[in-house]
Amino acid sequence: NLYYEDINNVGVMFASIVNFSEFYIELEANNEGVECLRLLNEIIADFDTLLTHRRFFSVEKIKTVGQTYMCASGLTSQTNFADMTHILALADYTFALQRQMQYINENSFNNFLMRIGLNVGPVVAGVIGVKKPHYDIWGNTVNVASRMDSTGVPNKIQVTQEIYKILSSSGYTLSIRGLVRVKGKGEMQTYFLDAMPLGASLEDMQTFD
């Protein structure tokens, strides 16, 4: 039997390390690319560890595909609050990712660029597969979140108008990017998420080696 459920007001995030393919080179000196993959694994592990912080309890990792990290917020009745505070947690998580990537760059002498996209809306969540069952989410909301990443700008967080309305009313700083052509949607008005609310910070969170 197929397990699935329809869930409204889910936040979806895609974050891609856009220039990792340039970094990945198979040479004898780096064990035919193994050392490159080792660093990618460490980066993903750091992203996973950030999710264990109490302020991100409403955010769940969905999967990684290559150098793209996907997560979502508000997938359970315990985290999908009517006031949409789980979207604020997801927004804060994107800033935590950016800070962690900066720390990684400084300590590994690299210049990885990360592009992030956010959207919110209804999704279908379910488990597929028999031999290796996998929990995933689907729907237009997910597709648009992915497009916010793929049409985005390195080191920027691109968001939809729906995300803009929630975050701008909660004190976050956003700027208008303008109309962006999105596959399957035509032109969409998008925004950049620039800063957390005045007085908010990530100082209670550590970066990870």
N, C-alpha and C positions, 0 to 999 in steps of 0.2 A: 504494500500500500504506500501511496505517496503522502508524506507528511508535509503540509504547507499551511501558512496562515497569512491573511492580509493584515497589514499594519499601517496605520496612518501616521503622518508627521514624523517620519524617520529622517534623521540627518545622515548624509552619505558623504564620505571624503575619499578622494584619490590623491596620492602623493607620489610623484615620480622623480627619480634621480635622472635628470634628462641627459647628462653627459657621461653616464657610467659606461656606455658602450665604447666611448673613446678611451676610457681608462682600462677597459678589459683587453688585454693583449696576451696572446699565448706565446711566451718566450721560455727558453730553458732557465733563464735567471729567476723567473717567478713561478717555476714548477708548472709550466704549460698553462698558466692562467689560474691555477689553484689558489695562489695568494690573493689574486683579485677577488675571487669568490669568497675567500675567507674574510676579507674586509667587508664585502657586501653582507655576509652573514652577521658580522659584528654590528653593522649599522641597523639591520632589521631587528636584531636582538635588543639593541638599545631602544628602538621604537616600541617593541613589545614591553620592555621593562617600564617605560613611561606610563603605559596603560595600567600598571599595578598601583599607581598613585591614587589615593582616595578621591581626589577631585575629578578623576576620569572614570568613576565606577559605572557611569551610564554609557560609556563608549566601549565598543567591542571590535576587536580585529576580525575581519572577514577572511582575508587571504592576501598573499603576495603573488604577483605575476611578474617574473623577472625582476626589474628594478622599480616596480610600482607596488605601493602599499595601500590597501583598501581597508577602511573601517567604517562603522556606522554607530549611531547613537539612538536611543529610544526604542530598542527592539523588544523590550519586555514591559509588562505592566508596572514593574517596580522602577523603571527608568523613563517611561514615556509620560512625562508630566504635562498637564494641561498648560502650564505656564511656559513650556518649551525651554526650560533651563538646561535640558540636555544638549540643546543646540549651542548654548553658551559654553558648555564643557567641551564640545567638539571644536568650537572656535579656539578655545584656549589650548587645546591639544595641538592644533596646527602651529601655534606660536611655540609650543614646547618642541615640536619637531624641528622647526627652523633653528631654535637655539641649540638643540642637540647637534644638528648638522654643522652649524658654525663651529661648535666645539670639536667635532670629528675632523673638520678641515684643518683647524689650527694644530691639532695633535698628530695628524697623519700627513701633513704637508701636501694636502690635495685641495682642489677647488671644485668640489661637487656642487652642482646647481640643482635645486629642488623646486618643482612646480607643483602647486596644490590647487585642487578644485573642490568646491562644496555646493551641495544642493539639499533641499528638504522636500519631502512629500510622501505619498503612499508607496509601499513596496510589497512584493510577495516574498516571504521568507520560507525556506524549506530545506529539506535534506534530500539529496539525490545520490544515487549509486547504491550498489550492494557490496561489492568487494572492498571499496574504500569510500564509504558514505561521507558526503561533504555538505556542510551547512552553507547556504549562500542566499543572496537576495537578488531579486530581479525587478525589472519594470522601468518605465520612462524616467522615474526619479534617478535611478542608478545610471542610466545611459547619459542623462544630462550632467550628472556629477562627473562622470568620466570625461565628457566633452569640456567641462570647465577646467579640467586638468590638461587635456591634450591641446586645447586652444589657448592655454594660459601663457604666462611669461615667467621665465626662470626667476626664482627667489621671490615670487609673488603668490598671493592667495586669491584666486579668482572665484567669485561667488555669484549666485543667481539673485534675481530681484527678491525672491521669497526669503532667502537668507539675509539679504540686505535689510528688509523690513524688520526682521527679528532682532538683528544685531544693532542696527542704528538706534532702535528704541531702547536699547539696553546700555548705551554709552560707548559702544565700540566706534572707532574711527574708520570710515570707509570712503573711498573715492570712486567716482564714476570712470569706468574704462570706456564705455560707449557701446555701440552695436557690434556684436561679434557674430559671424556666420557660423552656425552650429549645424552639423550634419543631421538631417531629418527634422530640424526645427526652424530652419531659416535664420533670420537675424534675431538675436536676443540681446537685450540690454544687460550688461554685466558690470560688476563692481570689483574693486580690489579691497580686501580686508587689510587695513594698514596697522592698526594698533588696538590694544586692549583698552578698556575703560580707564579713565584717569584714576590713578591710585592703585589700580590692580597690577599684579606682577606675578612672576614665576619664582620669586626668591625662595619660597619654601620647598622648591624642588631642586634636586641635585642633577648634575650632568653625569653621564656614565662613561667610564673608560672602555 
